[in-house]
Amino acid sequence: MRSGGKVFNFEEILELKENNRVEFKLAKGGFPKSIWETYSSFANTSGGKIVLGVEEAGDKSYKIVGLTNAEKTLQDFWNGINNSQVVSLNILINSNVQILDDLEKQIVVIDVPRANRQDKPIYVGENPFKGTFRRNGEGDYRCSKEEINNMLRDQAAISQDLKVLEGMGMDVFDFESLKRYRIRLSHQRPGHIWESLEDEVFLQKIGGIARGTEGKLHPTCAGLLMFGHENEIVKEFSNYFLDYQEKLDEDTRWSDRIVSSSGDWSGNLFDFYFKVYNKISSSVKVPFKIAEGTNRVDDTPMHEALREALVNAIIHANYYERQGLVVEHLKDRIIISNPGGFRISIADAMNGGISDPRNVTLVKMFNLISIGDRAGSGLNKIQTIWAQEGFPQPEISESFNPERITLSLSFLKSKKTSDKKQAIKTSDKKQAIKIKQEQIILDYLAKVKVASAEDISKILGVSRDRARVILKDLVATRSISSEGANKNRIYKSVDV
């Protein structure tokens, strides 16, 4: 199955189907109206593919039925998606939509990306509270008012945590927490220009308080979350809850637990961070090192990774969302789960270099005391350190209804060295075979000048689809050229 010379791999589609990121639609006798709900759900979740002209049976098998008029179906689709009365916004470009053929049948594949936060919610019709959909394990579902409000809140260019809480005064703060923060700042940045400021002025400088519409100073959301009393925080964030669960012995329910609502500590983010970090860092075996002089070095890359993991959850959380921030400390792993979804794609978050934190002021507050990486490389750094230590790669997932991000860090060694060497050998062998096949193709085309994918499959002894994959790579590197489309595509030596 191909389009414009590109090999269309249906196995990849089926793999996405298992992750509920493909929707097959039969499209018999006209354009399927349910496509807009699926378009909305994919755009508001993690993206996905809509395949028109494929029938899915109850046993999850599929059958390519094809479209009676793929061009008309395509035109109907573009007409609809560009009509604001049908859907709120078109986030597709031409390359997202393709007509593909298999023998005499044609299908349409629509690749819907994850929408940018500034564009969400993507909705059907003209009312976001009636036409916004998302994807879960059972398919498309209509979003609740709470989910839509969260998306609308994330649209804003201004950071959520800069909101000024005009109904609150300075009495919401736990000044002992603020004192501990300032002591830590003086240790991390001796002689800092803000060191001698009064608390009120200091809070203004770091974004903890700001002037309201009437000109008076009030806490910001960031200030309240970072330094407030828990009973004051829940007045603004009714779902606010911080929970550390330690279970190092399988026979006991918890060996230790810290919750923000216990009443025996402030319950704010600053104190929670240090209470929990001191607990989870105990899982790290510290090598004995002596730095210059006689000071023992107790910090390792793993300590750094744990700090990044914990502060990432805190600064990216949506504290208006249902369910709280939970840290599970188990014998062989640490699981950190925070309310709120990603504001960028998971791939971008893991690769690093792109940062779009939900709470910019909290980022600044933690950065001032040398906690967290402002450049958006936190998750990438964790992956690198975990690989260096020989642990399995961190597992990160995003769920919806409610929105939630979960990071799992295992302390179990992933594979024996011999297994890794074998994997490298296998990879090298596959690469060597591919290089040999490419050379056979180049030699063959140098002789015959022109050949089809069928010809190449025969001389290599592989399937036509596999031959097309190898040919596609050679065309991409300009080692050979191609002409024509679909079944009539031919390949030429670049000397022709």
PATORKOL-801666 format. One line per field, with one value per residue (C-alpha): residue number from 1; residue in three letters; z negated, x negated, y. Coordinates in nm, 3 decimals. Layout:
BEGIN
seq <- c(NUM;...) .
type <- c(ALA;...) .
up <- c(Z;...) .
east <- c(X;...) .
north <- c(Y;...) .
END
This chain:
BEGIN
seq <- c(1;2;3;4;5;6;7;8;9;10;11;12;13;14;15;16;17;18;19;20;21;22;23;24;25;26;27;28;29;30;31;32;33;34;35;36;37;38;39;40;41;42;43;44;45;46;47;48;49;50;51;52;53;54;55;56;57;58;59;60;61;62;63;64;65;66;67;68;69;70;71;72;73;74;75;76;77;78;79;80;81;82;83;84;85;86;87;88;89;90;91;92;93;94;95;96;97;98;99;100;101;102;103;104;105;106;107;108;109;110;111;112;113;114;115;116;117;118;119;120;121;122;123;124;125;126;127;128;129;130;131;132;133;134;135;136;137;138;139;140;141;142;143;144;145;146;147;148;149;150;151;152;153;154;155;156;157;158;159;160;161;162;163;164;165;166;167;168;169;170;171;172;173;174;175;176;177;178;179;180;181;182;183;184;185;186;187;188;189;190;191;192;193;194;195;196;197;198;199;200;201;202;203;204;205;206;207;208;209;210;211;212;213;214;215;216;217;218;219;220;221;222;223;224;225;226;227;228;229;230;231;232;233;234;235;236;237;238;239;240;241;242;243;244;245;246;247;248;249;250;251;252;253;254;255;256;257;258;259;260;261;262;263;264;265;266;267;268;269;270;271;272;273;274;275;276;277;278;279;280;281;282;283;284;285;286;287;288;289;290;291;292;293;294;295;296;297;298;299;300;301;302;303;304;305;306;307;308;309;310;311;312;313;314;315;316;317;318;319;320;321;322;323;324;325;326;327;328;329;330;331;332;333;334;335;336;337;338;339;340;341;342;343;344;345;346;347;348;349;350;351;352;353;354;355;356;357;358;359;360;361;362;363;364;365;366;367;368;369;370;371;372;373;374;375;376;377;378;379;380;381;382;383;384;385;386;387;388;389;390;391;392;393;394;395;396;397;398;399;400;401;402;403;404;405;406;407;408;409;410;411;412;413;414;415;416;417;418;419;420;421;422;423;424;425;426;427;428;429;430;431;432;433;434;435;436;437;438;439;440;441;442;443;444;445;446;447;448;449;450;451;452;453;454;455;456;457;458;459;460;461;462;463;464;465;466;467;468;469;470;471;472;473;474;475;476;477;478;479;480;481;482;483;484;485;486;487;488;489;490;491;492;493;494;495;496) .
type <- c(MET;ARG;SER;GLY;GLY;LYS;VAL;PHE;ASN;PHE;GLU;GLU;ILE;LEU;GLU;LEU;LYS;GLU;ASN;ASN;ARG;VAL;GLU;PHE;LYS;LEU;ALA;LYS;GLY;GLY;PHE;PRO;LYS;SER;ILE;TRP;GLU;THR;TYR;SER;SER;PHE;ALA;ASN;THR;SER;GLY;GLY;LYS;ILE;VAL;LEU;GLY;VAL;GLU;GLU;ALA;GLY;ASP;LYS;SER;TYR;LYS;ILE;VAL;GLY;LEU;THR;ASN;ALA;GLU;LYS;THR;LEU;GLN;ASP;PHE;TRP;ASN;GLY;ILE;ASN;ASN;SER;GLN;VAL;VAL;SER;LEU;ASN;ILE;LEU;ILE;ASN;SER;ASN;VAL;GLN;ILE;LEU;ASP;ASP;LEU;GLU;LYS;GLN;ILE;VAL;VAL;ILE;ASP;VAL;PRO;ARG;ALA;ASN;ARG;GLN;ASP;LYS;PRO;ILE;TYR;VAL;GLY;GLU;ASN;PRO;PHE;LYS;GLY;THR;PHE;ARG;ARG;ASN;GLY;GLU;GLY;ASP;TYR;ARG;CYS;SER;LYS;GLU;GLU;ILE;ASN;ASN;MET;LEU;ARG;ASP;GLN;ALA;ALA;ILE;SER;GLN;ASP;LEU;LYS;VAL;LEU;GLU;GLY;MET;GLY;MET;ASP;VAL;PHE;ASP;PHE;GLU;SER;LEU;LYS;ARG;TYR;ARG;ILE;ARG;LEU;SER;HIS;GLN;ARG;PRO;GLY;HIS;ILE;TRP;GLU;SER;LEU;GLU;ASP;GLU;VAL;PHE;LEU;GLN;LYS;ILE;GLY;GLY;ILE;ALA;ARG;GLY;THR;GLU;GLY;LYS;LEU;HIS;PRO;THR;CYS;ALA;GLY;LEU;LEU;MET;PHE;GLY;HIS;GLU;ASN;GLU;ILE;VAL;LYS;GLU;PHE;SER;ASN;TYR;PHE;LEU;ASP;TYR;GLN;GLU;LYS;LEU;ASP;GLU;ASP;THR;ARG;TRP;SER;ASP;ARG;ILE;VAL;SER;SER;SER;GLY;ASP;TRP;SER;GLY;ASN;LEU;PHE;ASP;PHE;TYR;PHE;LYS;VAL;TYR;ASN;LYS;ILE;SER;SER;SER;VAL;LYS;VAL;PRO;PHE;LYS;ILE;ALA;GLU;GLY;THR;ASN;ARG;VAL;ASP;ASP;THR;PRO;MET;HIS;GLU;ALA;LEU;ARG;GLU;ALA;LEU;VAL;ASN;ALA;ILE;ILE;HIS;ALA;ASN;TYR;TYR;GLU;ARG;GLN;GLY;LEU;VAL;VAL;GLU;HIS;LEU;LYS;ASP;ARG;ILE;ILE;ILE;SER;ASN;PRO;GLY;GLY;PHE;ARG;ILE;SER;ILE;ALA;ASP;ALA;MET;ASN;GLY;GLY;ILE;SER;ASP;PRO;ARG;ASN;VAL;THR;LEU;VAL;LYS;MET;PHE;ASN;LEU;ILE;SER;ILE;GLY;ASP;ARG;ALA;GLY;SER;GLY;LEU;ASN;LYS;ILE;GLN;THR;ILE;TRP;ALA;GLN;GLU;GLY;PHE;PRO;GLN;PRO;GLU;ILE;SER;GLU;SER;PHE;ASN;PRO;GLU;ARG;ILE;THR;LEU;SER;LEU;SER;PHE;LEU;LYS;SER;LYS;LYS;THR;SER;ASP;LYS;LYS;GLN;ALA;ILE;LYS;THR;SER;ASP;LYS;LYS;GLN;ALA;ILE;LYS;ILE;LYS;GLN;GLU;GLN;ILE;ILE;LEU;ASP;TYR;LEU;ALA;LYS;VAL;LYS;VAL;ALA;SER;ALA;GLU;ASP;ILE;SER;LYS;ILE;LEU;GLY;VAL;SER;ARG;ASP;ARG;ALA;ARG;VAL;ILE;LEU;LYS;ASP;LEU;VAL;ALA;THR;ARG;SER;ILE;SER;SER;GLU;GLY;ALA;ASN;LYS;ASN;ARG;ILE;TYR;LYS;SER;VAL;ASP;VAL) .
up <- c(0.000;0.107;0.195;0.389;0.369;-0.011;-0.147;-0.367;-0.657;-0.787;-1.072;-1.220;-1.202;-1.387;-1.654;-1.708;-1.718;-2.022;-2.192;-2.091;-1.856;-1.533;-1.437;-1.137;-0.964;-0.682;-0.502;-0.295;-0.110;-0.212;-0.440;-0.804;-1.031;-1.340;-1.202;-1.368;-1.716;-1.653;-1.510;-1.827;-2.057;-1.894;-1.881;-2.250;-2.360;-2.210;-1.838;-1.620;-1.275;-1.120;-0.842;-0.603;-0.396;-0.644;-0.821;-1.171;-1.290;-1.645;-1.690;-1.618;-1.274;-0.983;-0.616;-0.352;-0.181;-0.002;0.093;0.398;0.457;0.246;0.409;0.319;-0.035;-0.066;0.065;-0.175;-0.459;-0.373;-0.326;-0.669;-0.863;-0.726;-0.829;-1.178;-1.219;-1.184;-1.395;-1.586;-1.414;-1.139;-1.279;-0.976;-0.677;-0.338;-0.430;-0.721;-0.477;-0.210;0.037;0.037;0.268;0.243;0.581;0.695;0.359;0.212;-0.146;-0.311;-0.611;-0.824;-1.067;-1.347;-1.561;-1.925;-1.931;-2.083;-2.423;-2.280;-2.037;-2.282;-2.314;-1.957;-1.947;-1.718;-1.640;-1.800;-2.173;-2.342;-2.642;-2.418;-2.142;-2.304;-2.295;-2.419;-2.381;-2.640;-2.632;-2.496;-2.220;-2.202;-2.501;-2.561;-2.797;-3.128;-3.210;-3.443;-3.167;-2.927;-3.188;-3.243;-2.868;-2.858;-3.157;-2.981;-2.674;-2.855;-2.764;-3.125;-3.374;-3.588;-3.909;-3.856;-3.928;-4.210;-4.485;-4.582;-4.851;-5.054;-5.267;-5.412;-5.690;-5.448;-5.463;-5.687;-5.758;-5.905;-5.558;-5.405;-5.661;-5.567;-5.199;-5.259;-5.461;-5.176;-4.926;-5.131;-5.134;-4.762;-4.659;-4.931;-4.922;-4.691;-4.629;-4.785;-5.100;-5.326;-5.201;-5.430;-5.380;-5.202;-4.952;-4.906;-4.826;-4.567;-4.403;-4.366;-4.255;-4.577;-4.614;-4.369;-4.357;-4.280;-4.086;-4.391;-4.432;-4.746;-4.782;-4.777;-4.744;-4.397;-4.333;-4.330;-4.665;-4.822;-4.691;-4.783;-5.127;-5.232;-5.509;-5.373;-5.509;-5.311;-4.994;-4.965;-4.963;-4.612;-4.505;-4.641;-4.505;-4.647;-4.812;-4.852;-4.941;-5.004;-5.053;-5.159;-5.133;-5.153;-5.304;-5.112;-5.435;-5.562;-5.417;-5.465;-5.651;-5.637;-5.498;-5.464;-5.361;-5.327;-5.531;-5.846;-6.033;-6.189;-5.922;-5.680;-5.391;-5.126;-4.823;-4.961;-5.276;-5.089;-4.845;-5.115;-5.332;-5.036;-4.878;-5.205;-5.205;-4.844;-4.835;-5.106;-4.828;-4.666;-4.773;-4.816;-4.716;-4.954;-4.788;-4.919;-4.742;-4.765;-5.129;-5.372;-5.281;-5.194;-4.872;-4.928;-4.602;-4.292;-3.947;-4.084;-4.353;-4.077;-3.878;-4.180;-4.244;-3.880;-3.890;-4.205;-4.114;-3.759;-3.902;-4.136;-3.881;-3.601;-3.814;-3.764;-4.121;-4.008;-3.866;-4.049;-4.248;-4.407;-4.368;-4.481;-4.540;-4.598;-4.742;-4.691;-4.747;-4.384;-4.233;-4.286;-4.116;-4.094;-3.967;-3.931;-3.821;-3.480;-3.134;-2.917;-2.750;-2.479;-2.323;-2.532;-2.271;-2.302;-2.681;-2.682;-2.420;-2.611;-2.492;-2.485;-2.803;-2.862;-3.238;-3.370;-3.672;-3.559;-3.893;-4.083;-3.838;-3.924;-4.299;-4.285;-4.043;-4.289;-4.540;-4.268;-4.224;-3.878;-3.524;-3.352;-3.002;-2.974;-2.989;-3.319;-3.179;-2.927;-3.205;-3.414;-3.118;-3.064;-3.429;-3.459;-3.150;-3.289;-3.610;-3.415;-3.520;-3.288;-3.105;-3.303;-3.214;-3.161;-3.072;-3.031;-3.115;-3.083;-3.272;-3.494;-3.331;-3.492;-3.427;-3.588;-3.600;-3.720;-3.810;-3.864;-4.069;-3.920;-3.688;-3.339;-3.164;-3.204;-3.013;-2.796;-2.694;-2.597;-2.390;-2.214;-2.135;-1.985;-1.777;-1.649;-1.556;-1.378;-1.186;-1.065;-0.955;-0.767;-0.582;-0.488;-0.356;-0.148;-0.005;0.087;0.268;0.463;0.574;0.679;0.878;1.041;1.143;1.278;1.522;1.612;1.549;1.466;1.241;1.050;0.684;0.807;0.991;0.683;0.454;0.675;0.688;0.310;0.226;0.005;0.015;0.229;-0.083;-0.224;0.113;0.117;-0.230;-0.117;0.208;0.016;-0.193;0.118;0.281;-0.037;-0.030;0.346;0.420;0.678;0.828;0.877;1.118;1.130;0.856;0.700;0.899;1.190;0.987;1.126;0.988;1.176;1.134;1.071;1.380;1.610) .
east <- c(0.000;-0.162;-0.108;-0.345;-0.610;-0.595;-0.547;-0.239;-0.299;0.033;-0.148;-0.234;0.134;0.231;-0.030;0.122;0.464;0.356;0.283;0.629;0.477;0.638;1.004;1.132;1.440;1.621;1.749;2.003;2.267;2.136;1.910;1.908;2.028;1.873;1.533;1.551;1.590;1.285;1.091;1.173;1.082;0.743;0.652;0.739;0.555;0.232;0.310;0.395;0.496;0.842;0.858;1.154;1.247;1.158;1.410;1.336;1.506;1.610;1.303;1.079;0.980;1.001;1.091;0.993;1.323;1.207;1.390;1.615;1.482;1.177;1.127;1.481;1.443;1.123;1.289;1.583;1.335;1.146;1.473;1.590;1.269;1.237;1.594;1.599;1.963;1.850;1.532;1.365;1.025;0.832;0.491;0.398;0.176;0.194;-0.064;0.157;0.411;0.333;0.516;0.351;0.417;0.392;0.449;0.787;0.900;0.838;0.851;0.795;0.562;0.591;0.304;0.437;0.161;0.190;0.319;0.110;0.237;0.316;0.566;0.745;1.018;1.080;1.457;1.743;2.001;1.998;2.016;1.703;1.906;2.118;1.877;1.539;1.422;1.127;0.998;0.993;0.971;1.325;1.304;1.430;1.606;1.760;1.548;1.680;1.706;1.409;1.186;1.284;1.213;0.868;0.798;0.919;0.701;0.398;0.463;0.351;0.017;-0.030;-0.142;0.138;-0.053;-0.081;0.290;0.339;0.570;0.739;0.951;0.644;0.389;0.044;0.187;0.210;-0.168;-0.366;-0.657;-0.864;-0.858;-0.963;-1.244;-1.376;-1.360;-1.560;-1.823;-1.865;-1.890;-2.166;-2.359;-2.317;-2.378;-2.585;-2.553;-2.251;-2.111;-1.774;-1.926;-1.862;-1.513;-1.209;-0.984;-0.713;-0.955;-1.133;-0.802;-0.731;-1.069;-1.019;-0.655;-0.494;-0.278;-0.161;0.072;0.436;0.673;0.723;0.346;0.302;0.063;0.209;0.065;0.021;0.112;-0.260;-0.319;-0.020;-0.124;-0.491;-0.464;-0.097;0.077;0.259;0.597;0.553;0.431;0.745;0.961;0.830;0.735;1.014;0.854;0.508;0.352;-0.010;-0.075;-0.399;-0.356;-0.651;-0.613;-0.950;-0.809;-0.540;-0.384;-0.295;-0.054;-0.292;-0.616;-0.577;-0.330;-0.324;-0.007;0.052;0.374;0.228;0.210;-0.132;-0.327;-0.259;-0.134;-0.288;-0.503;-0.833;-0.819;-0.676;-0.966;-1.231;-1.039;-0.996;-1.339;-1.507;-1.301;-1.351;-1.721;-1.777;-1.734;-2.055;-2.376;-2.633;-2.993;-3.262;-3.438;-3.659;-3.653;-3.927;-4.012;-3.843;-3.473;-3.290;-3.084;-2.739;-2.579;-2.564;-2.403;-2.121;-2.052;-2.032;-1.790;-1.562;-1.558;-1.465;-1.190;-1.030;-1.052;-0.927;-0.607;-0.562;-0.614;-0.411;-0.112;0.233;0.349;0.705;0.731;0.888;0.660;0.340;-0.034;-0.138;-0.487;-0.510;-0.839;-0.855;-1.134;-1.244;-1.105;-0.974;-0.651;-0.567;-0.225;-0.095;0.239;0.241;0.135;-0.162;-0.154;-0.389;-0.414;-0.561;-0.835;-0.938;-0.927;-1.152;-1.395;-1.447;-1.524;-1.157;-0.998;-0.643;-0.585;-0.235;-0.371;-0.653;-0.680;-0.725;-1.005;-1.173;-1.133;-1.294;-1.567;-1.668;-1.763;-1.935;-1.661;-1.534;-1.655;-1.499;-1.607;-1.348;-1.605;-1.491;-1.332;-1.611;-1.866;-1.683;-1.685;-2.058;-2.148;-1.926;-2.092;-2.438;-2.344;-2.225;-1.860;-1.561;-1.458;-1.211;-0.848;-0.634;-0.266;0.016;0.378;0.699;1.026;0.867;0.545;0.243;-0.129;-0.304;-0.680;-0.814;-1.183;-1.301;-1.609;-1.633;-1.927;-1.779;-1.995;-2.321;-2.617;-2.619;-2.259;-2.352;-2.645;-2.421;-2.170;-2.449;-2.570;-2.217;-2.175;-2.512;-2.419;-2.091;-2.272;-2.531;-2.254;-2.085;-2.412;-2.471;-2.116;-2.159;-2.484;-2.313;-2.045;-2.303;-2.500;-2.182;-2.060;-2.405;-2.356;-1.985;-1.940;-1.566;-1.373;-1.047;-0.999;-0.888;-1.221;-1.419;-1.220;-1.310;-1.684;-1.695;-1.461;-1.242;-0.879;-0.778;-0.701;-1.049;-1.204;-1.012;-1.142;-1.504;-1.440;-1.277;-1.595;-1.814;-1.593;-1.604;-1.987;-1.978;-2.171;-1.900;-1.607;-1.240;-0.963;-0.590;-0.343;-0.169;-0.182;-0.379;-0.670;-1.014;-1.365;-1.672;-2.044;-2.140;-2.365;-2.065) .
north <- c(0.000;0.327;0.692;0.913;0.645;0.613;0.264;0.251;0.014;-0.118;-0.298;0.041;0.135;-0.182;-0.113;0.231;0.064;-0.135;0.198;0.327;0.584;0.463;0.479;0.279;0.418;0.237;0.551;0.357;0.555;0.897;1.093;0.963;1.246;1.082;1.174;1.516;1.369;1.151;1.446;1.643;1.354;1.285;1.657;1.704;1.391;1.252;1.254;0.956;0.833;0.817;0.556;0.579;0.276;0.002;-0.216;-0.342;-0.660;-0.741;-0.963;-0.659;-0.791;-0.551;-0.562;-0.306;-0.225;0.088;0.408;0.445;0.797;0.880;1.221;1.331;1.197;1.397;1.712;1.669;1.636;1.957;2.146;2.037;2.093;2.447;2.533;2.687;2.579;2.216;2.220;2.501;2.490;2.313;2.207;1.992;2.060;1.885;1.622;1.506;1.363;1.100;0.882;0.539;0.249;-0.127;-0.295;-0.159;-0.017;0.325;0.448;0.786;0.820;1.134;1.187;1.410;1.565;1.660;2.018;2.295;2.404;2.750;2.586;2.356;2.267;2.155;2.105;2.004;2.272;2.614;2.534;2.393;2.273;2.051;1.947;1.877;1.515;1.315;0.960;0.685;0.305;0.273;0.536;0.895;1.049;1.392;1.604;1.730;2.100;2.059;1.916;2.195;2.462;2.310;2.332;2.693;2.775;2.623;2.843;3.155;3.311;3.424;3.160;3.016;3.070;3.448;3.492;3.745;3.618;3.943;3.781;3.681;3.866;3.804;3.588;3.291;3.242;3.011;3.244;2.960;2.800;3.131;3.161;2.815;2.910;3.229;3.043;2.795;3.083;3.246;2.915;2.860;3.223;3.395;3.773;3.770;4.118;4.020;3.871;4.173;4.260;4.255;3.951;4.149;4.303;3.968;3.798;4.066;4.006;3.632;3.657;3.537;3.848;4.115;4.414;4.357;4.580;4.803;4.856;4.644;4.348;3.998;3.645;3.501;3.138;3.059;3.227;3.051;2.707;2.749;2.906;2.897;2.704;2.399;2.516;2.840;2.667;2.453;2.768;2.840;2.485;2.265;1.946;2.024;1.719;1.607;1.243;1.052;0.677;0.465;0.089;-0.084;-0.403;-0.595;-0.722;-0.374;-0.120;0.175;0.208;0.587;0.838;1.216;1.399;1.772;1.763;1.605;1.938;1.871;2.061;2.347;2.129;2.359;2.268;2.394;2.184;1.883;1.885;1.859;1.613;1.380;1.427;1.334;1.013;0.902;0.994;0.732;0.472;0.590;0.421;0.698;0.618;0.741;1.035;1.311;1.644;1.903;1.943;1.705;1.740;1.419;1.430;1.278;1.393;1.170;1.189;0.972;1.231;1.490;1.271;1.225;1.600;1.662;1.399;1.540;1.909;1.839;1.691;1.988;2.267;2.103;2.001;2.149;2.203;2.276;1.922;1.629;1.399;1.517;1.481;1.133;0.990;0.614;0.491;0.114;-0.136;-0.147;0.174;0.525;0.632;1.003;1.106;1.459;1.611;1.780;1.666;1.759;2.101;1.969;1.623;1.340;1.297;1.664;1.641;1.334;1.468;1.792;2.143;2.249;2.376;2.495;2.475;2.535;2.727;2.957;3.137;2.810;2.725;3.056;2.999;2.654;2.769;3.042;2.773;2.565;2.305;2.214;2.274;2.574;2.465;2.186;1.906;1.752;1.433;1.389;1.419;1.158;0.916;0.968;0.914;0.605;0.454;0.527;0.345;0.038;0.074;0.026;0.341;0.554;0.487;0.792;0.797;1.047;0.967;1.167;1.215;1.329;1.449;1.290;1.230;0.933;0.872;0.535;0.496;0.138;0.050;-0.301;-0.355;-0.381;-0.644;-0.831;-0.699;-1.010;-0.942;-0.587;-0.711;-0.961;-0.686;-0.476;-0.772;-0.835;-0.470;-0.469;-0.781;-0.629;-0.315;-0.521;-0.709;-0.381;-0.235;-0.549;-0.533;-0.168;-0.247;-0.528;-0.278;-0.018;-0.279;-0.410;-0.063;0.024;-0.265;-0.250;0.127;0.099;-0.146;-0.183;-0.275;-0.619;-0.664;-0.560;-0.791;-1.085;-1.020;-0.965;-1.252;-1.032;-0.916;-0.620;-0.416;-0.482;-0.394;-0.065;0.023;-0.025;0.163;0.449;0.490;0.492;0.756;0.965;0.964;1.037;0.718;0.637;0.827;0.738;0.828;0.770;0.695;0.401;0.074;0.226;0.365;0.282;0.328;0.444;0.467;0.830;0.809;0.760) .
END
